[in-house]
Amino acid sequence: NYPKESLYSCMNLISSHDVPRAMTVLSGAPDFRTMSRNAQHDYVISHEALQLAQRRMLLAIVLQMTMVGTPTIYYGDEIGMTGYADPFNRNPFDWSSTNTELLEHTRIFTNLRKDNDCLRTGDYTLIYYVGGTVCYMRSIEDGRDTFGNYCTDGSVMVIVNSAQENQYISLCLDRFGVLSATDILTGEKIMHNGSFAFELAPLSYRVLKLERNNKQCTKIQLTQ
C-alpha cells in the first residue's frame, strides 16, 4: 500500500533501540512485557536457544538484504548480540565476539546486494507463500529498474523455509521464460527441462540466479 518511492527507501531493520534485540526474541525468550527490569537484566539464554536464534537470524538477514527497501543494520545484529528492552538493547558493541558465522553471512549478503542491481531497485514479485515457506523474485529487464533508471538486467529468486520441518519445493518456470537457475552461493545448477524440485531443510534458504529470455509474464505455476 506504500507509494513506490517510500517503499523502496524504507529502513529495513531487524533489531532497533525501541525493541528487544532480535536474537533474544528469536531464541523464544519470554515476552519482556511480562518481566521486571531485574528479570530482564538477569535472564540467561541457553546454548540450545541461542543456536535456534542464530539459525533464524541467518534467515532474517537473507530477507533483509533481498527484499524491497533499504537494509539498515542495528549495530550488533551482525555478531548476534542479545538484550531485552531499553536499556539492555543498547549495550556497547561486543568487540570480543567470536560469532564469525553470523558476521561472514552478513558480509556475503551485503555484498550480494551491492553486486546485483535487481536486489536494490528491481521489481518485486511474490511467487508464493505456504506455511513457513516464502518465495519471491527480484528482477530488472530491458536495462531499466522499477524507477526507469538504466541498470544491469538480472533476476534473483529467493526461497526461505522458516519452519522447523522439511519443505519440498517444485516449481515450473516456463511462464517466466527462465532458461537456467543457479545457486548463487554454491554454483550448483538446479534446473531441468524448465523446472526444478528439491527439498529445503528446516530453517534454511536458497538464493538462485535466473537466466531468462526476457519473456514478459506475471505468474509462475506452482506444482504440488
C-alpha positions, 0 to 999 in steps of 0.5 A: 500500500506504500507509494513506490518511492517510500517503499523502496527507501524504507529502513529495513531493520531487524533489531532497533533501540525501541525493541528487544534485540532480535536474537533474544526474541528469536531464541523464544525468550519470554515476552519482556512485557511480562518481566521486571527490569531485574528479570530482564537484566538477569535472564540467561539464554541457553546454548540450545536457544541461542543456536535456534536464534542464530539459525533464524537470524541467518534467515532474517538477514537473507530477507533483509538484504533481498527484499524491497527497501533499504537494509539498515543494520542495528549495530550488533545484529551482525555478531548476534548480540542479545538484550531485552528492552531499553536499556539492555538493547543498547549495550556497547558493541561486543568487540570480543565476539567470536560469532564469525558465522553470523558476521561472514553471512552478513558480509556475503549478503551485503555484498550480494546486494551491492553486486546485483542491481535487481536486489536494490531497485528491481521489481518485486514479485511474490511467487508464493507463500505456504506455511513457513515457506516464502518465495519471491523474485527480484528482477530488472529487464530491458536495462531499466529498474522499477524507477526507469533508471538504466541498470544491469538486467538480472533476476534473483529468486529467493526461497526461505523455509522458516519452519522447523520441518522439511519443505519440498519445493517444485516449481515450473518456470516456463511462464517466466521464460527462465532458461537456467537457475543457479545457486548463487552461493554454491554454483550448483545448477538446479534446473531441468527441462524448465523446472526444478524440485528439491527439498529445503531443510528446516530453517534454511534458504536458497538464493538462485540466479535466473537466466531468462529470455526476457519473456514478459509474464506475471505468474509462475505455476506452482506444482504440488 
